[in-house]
Amino acid sequence: MHYIYIVECSDKSLYTGYTRDLEKRIKTHNEKKGAKYTRGRTPVVLKYYEEFDNKSDAMKREAQIKKLRRHKKEQLIELNAKNKLYKL
């Protein structure tokens, strides 16, 4: 399985990424071994994710989400919370 995700950093900024192992990736971010952006902004909290069958689709979606303004990302997170689309 392939995942794209949004985490909220300790400074309240949002970071979007891709992984094959979501639990391990969040742990890596919080161990300050993840993306350079998140290293100084730990702890991070998983706020949103989507699952994909292949890497290509996941990477396309990651690129789409990264282009969104913050309020649109917040809408994705809020929609997820309201509809309980994904277990976080």
Contacts in CASP RR format, 6 or more apart in sequence:
PFRMAT RR
TARGET T0000
AUTHOR 0000-0000-0000
METHOD contacts of the structure
MODEL  1
MHYIYIVECSDKSLYTGYTRDLEKRIKTHNEKKGAKYTRGRTPVVLKYYE
EFDNKSDAMKREAQIKKLRRHKKEQLIELNAKNKLYKL
1 20 0 8 1.000
1 51 0 8 1.000
1 52 0 8 1.000
1 53 0 8 1.000
2 18 0 8 1.000
2 19 0 8 1.000
2 20 0 8 1.000
2 51 0 8 1.000
2 52 0 8 1.000
2 53 0 8 1.000
2 54 0 8 1.000
2 55 0 8 1.000
2 57 0 8 1.000
2 58 0 8 1.000
3 18 0 8 1.000
3 19 0 8 1.000
3 20 0 8 1.000
3 22 0 8 1.000
3 25 0 8 1.000
3 49 0 8 1.000
3 50 0 8 1.000
3 51 0 8 1.000
3 52 0 8 1.000
3 58 0 8 1.000
4 16 0 8 1.000
4 17 0 8 1.000
4 18 0 8 1.000
4 49 0 8 1.000
4 50 0 8 1.000
4 52 0 8 1.000
4 58 0 8 1.000
4 61 0 8 1.000
4 62 0 8 1.000
4 65 0 8 1.000
5 16 0 8 1.000
5 17 0 8 1.000
5 18 0 8 1.000
5 19 0 8 1.000
5 22 0 8 1.000
5 25 0 8 1.000
5 26 0 8 1.000
5 46 0 8 1.000
5 48 0 8 1.000
5 49 0 8 1.000
5 50 0 8 1.000
6 14 0 8 1.000
6 15 0 8 1.000
6 16 0 8 1.000
6 17 0 8 1.000
6 46 0 8 1.000
6 47 0 8 1.000
6 48 0 8 1.000
6 49 0 8 1.000
6 65 0 8 1.000
6 73 0 8 1.000
6 76 0 8 1.000
6 77 0 8 1.000
7 14 0 8 1.000
7 15 0 8 1.000
7 26 0 8 1.000
7 29 0 8 1.000
7 38 0 8 1.000
7 44 0 8 1.000
7 45 0 8 1.000
7 46 0 8 1.000
7 47 0 8 1.000
8 14 0 8 1.000
8 44 0 8 1.000
8 45 0 8 1.000
8 47 0 8 1.000
9 15 0 8 1.000
9 37 0 8 1.000
9 38 0 8 1.000
9 41 0 8 1.000
9 42 0 8 1.000
9 44 0 8 1.000
10 40 0 8 1.000
10 41 0 8 1.000
10 42 0 8 1.000
10 43 0 8 1.000
10 44 0 8 1.000
11 41 0 8 1.000
13 41 0 8 1.000
14 47 0 8 1.000
14 70 0 8 1.000
14 73 0 8 1.000
14 74 0 8 1.000
15 29 0 8 1.000
15 35 0 8 1.000
15 37 0 8 1.000
15 38 0 8 1.000
15 41 0 8 1.000
15 44 0 8 1.000
16 62 0 8 1.000
16 65 0 8 1.000
16 66 0 8 1.000
16 73 0 8 1.000
17 35 0 8 1.000
17 62 0 8 1.000
17 66 0 8 1.000
18 55 0 8 1.000
18 58 0 8 1.000
18 59 0 8 1.000
18 62 0 8 1.000
19 25 0 8 1.000
22 46 0 8 1.000
22 49 0 8 1.000
25 34 0 8 1.000
26 44 0 8 1.000
26 46 0 8 1.000
28 34 0 8 1.000
29 35 0 8 1.000
29 38 0 8 1.000
29 42 0 8 1.000
29 44 0 8 1.000
30 42 0 8 1.000
30 43 0 8 1.000
30 44 0 8 1.000
32 38 0 8 1.000
32 39 0 8 1.000
32 40 0 8 1.000
32 42 0 8 1.000
33 39 0 8 1.000
38 44 0 8 1.000
46 88 0 8 1.000
47 77 0 8 1.000
47 80 0 8 1.000
47 88 0 8 1.000
48 73 0 8 1.000
48 76 0 8 1.000
48 77 0 8 1.000
48 80 0 8 1.000
48 86 0 8 1.000
48 88 0 8 1.000
49 86 0 8 1.000
49 88 0 8 1.000
50 58 0 8 1.000
50 61 0 8 1.000
50 86 0 8 1.000
52 58 0 8 1.000
52 61 0 8 1.000
65 73 0 8 1.000
65 76 0 8 1.000
68 76 0 8 1.000
79 85 0 8 1.000
80 86 0 8 1.000
80 88 0 8 1.000
END
